[in-house]
């Protein structure tokens, strides 16, 4: 299974991630946080999520490639 197909299998994770990012940004906007803080938090959450996807894919690569 290639990485693109793996992401399609994790579609619910992607949808939940997008919802979480939007919710965090909206809450930060409601409490009048600085724009730099919003950007930084968004980038940190995104990097953590991307690293989680890659680590999970690499751990399961042998199993996924046999499919």
C-alpha positions in Angstrom: 0.0 0.0 0.0 1.4 3.3 -1.0 1.4 6.4 1.3 -1.4 8.1 -0.6 -3.7 5.1 -0.2 -2.6 4.9 3.5 -3.8 8.6 3.9 -7.1 7.7 2.4 -7.5 4.9 4.9 -6.8 7.5 7.7 -9.4 9.9 6.3 -11.3 10.1 9.6 -8.0 11.1 11.4 -7.5 13.9 8.8 -11.1 15.2 9.3 -10.7 15.2 13.1 -7.4 17.0 12.8 -8.9 19.7 10.7 -11.8 20.1 13.1 -9.4 20.4 16.1 -7.2 23.0 14.3 -10.3 25.1 13.5 -11.6 24.8 17.1 -8.3 25.8 18.6 -8.0 28.8 16.3 -11.6 29.9 17.0 -11.1 29.6 20.8 -7.8 31.6 20.6 -9.7 34.2 18.5 -12.5 34.4 21.1 -9.9 35.1 23.9 -8.1 37.6 21.7 -4.8 35.8 21.5 -2.0 37.3 19.4 -1.8 36.3 15.8 1.8 35.0 16.3 0.6 32.6 19.0 -2.2 31.3 16.8 0.2 30.6 14.0 2.8 29.0 16.3 0.2 26.7 17.9 -1.2 25.8 14.5 2.3 24.9 13.2 3.1 22.9 16.3 -0.1 20.9 16.2 0.4 20.3 12.4 4.0 19.1 12.8 3.0 16.7 15.6 0.2 15.3 13.6 2.4 14.8 10.5 5.1 13.1 12.5 2.5 10.8 14.0 1.3 9.8 10.6 4.8 9.2 9.2 5.9 7.2 12.3 2.8 5.0 12.2 3.3 4.4 8.4 6.9 3.5 8.8 6.1 1.1 11.7 3.5 -0.7 9.6 5.3 -0.4 6.3 6.2 -4.0 5.9 2.6 -5.1 6.7 1.1 -2.4 4.4 3.4 -3.2 1.5 2.3 -6.8 1.5 -1.3 -5.7 0.9 
